[in-house]
Amino acid sequence: MANETVVPFGPQHPVLPEPLQLKLTLDGPNISQLLPAFGYVHRGIEKACERQDYQQNVYLVERVCGICSSIHALAYCLALEEIMNLEVPKRGTYIRVLFSEIHRLHSHLLWLGLLAEAFGFESLFMQMWRIREAIMDIMEKTAGNRVIISVSEVGGARRDVSKEHQAEILAAMDKLEADIKGVRSTFLNDYTVKRRTVGKGQISAETAYELGAVGPDARSSGVAQDARMTGYCCYDEFGFEPVIEHGGDTHSRCIQRLGEIAQSIDIIRKVIDRMPEGEIKVKPKGFPKGSAIVRVEAPRGELLYLVEANGTKFLERVRIRVPTFANVPMMVHLLQGCEFTDVPIVALSIDPCLSCTER
Amino acid sequence: MFRLLPRIVHNVVQGPVTRNFPEEARPAFELARGLITFEMDTCKFCGACALKCPADAIVVDRAAKTLTFEPFKCVSCAACIEACRFDCVQMDCEYRSPAEVKPVEVYKQAPVEPKPEEESKAS
């Protein structure tokens, strides 16, 4: 006779950065069924976008998520620039790429820290977040804020990056590389870390592809998909190749994100090295009319924006498809049959961002 | 655990990275976003700042020549600074201080006679 218990995981849970409820039906120590429940962070941002003019919406859309905020603003601005046929100057594009990659660094370092905390390794969690503080200081020095950095507007970049700041960013990248080297081998080779991550939440490339997984979760199973391969925002000029792992388990996701950190540092160095002179923005004229779909690579995966405009300064519709929304089927698949003690780690390993999912 | 040992030794030797706030405060970075203030000498009460504010923190009354600003609604995005054509808005690099009651700042323009600028705060 089955011994079934229903345990609510969340909405408040120490490992979750945002509230999510999973009703887990346990059959002995394993999960036999689970039912996710969302809606705890819904703020109605898509509806609110229809009430403000298209330039004010940049500030609203940035606040969908704190961890990937500048990528949301970038996607929205790219969509509107496509509708209004605006050509952003090259320097503006490079500044946007620079801050997107710095934002990706802070997001991956945050996730690595949370993962360490999920299996109880609090010292490692604190080490990763201490390393991340250097990135937050750089963002505050150059863009003005630690989290909502507000560097994109419709038409280009809002602020220029001076030569001194570029030198500071490069120095911070050197220090970051040295710091990561000190803690990297703990993630990759430590016995207790491997016991909690290797083989947990295993998924094959075919299943990940069929479930529609995006981002590092797909790439760590071997699916070679990255929205940056489409070459938006001059990414093709940096010789971008996605970082792929083949393990498909939590350990592979960890290695993949460490690889992406190294790749982002490399891209930041290339951007600063090749930064062109010139203007950083163009002034938008008139009102947008038409629609556009834009795909960009947020730290968690492919972010899709549909913007429909009707010729007035207010938009008709803004639809946001976030990467975590695409990864939820994968999370449900991973947690079926999982052991109860592995649930926090596996749920966290897909890097859930519920404030993105529920907007 | 032993893999972190060099890091642990380094941290012990280096000392704490945390600052003893508020006794030791880091001065704010120059380009950091902070408190918005208004310079009323050149203000024409056109309302461009109020129109562009995404948080509806500014209300401009052209007839009464007053500008009402709620600092606790402000998100320091600097849209008002970009919108103002008369350089009336400034942003400090220090963030607004906490308060027990949310203040509402009402800025009035000085009359035409050369008097020192009046600024009244009502909470």
Interface residues (C-beta under 8 A of the other chain):
Chain A: Q52 Q55 Q56 N57 Y59 L60 S123 L124 Q127 R130 E133 D137 E140 K141 T142 A143 G144 N145 I148 S150 R158 R159 G182 V183 S185 T186 N189 D190 T192
Chain B: M1 R3 L4 P6 R7 H10 V17 F29 L31 A32 R33 K52 C53 P54 A55 V75 S76 C77 A78 A79 E82
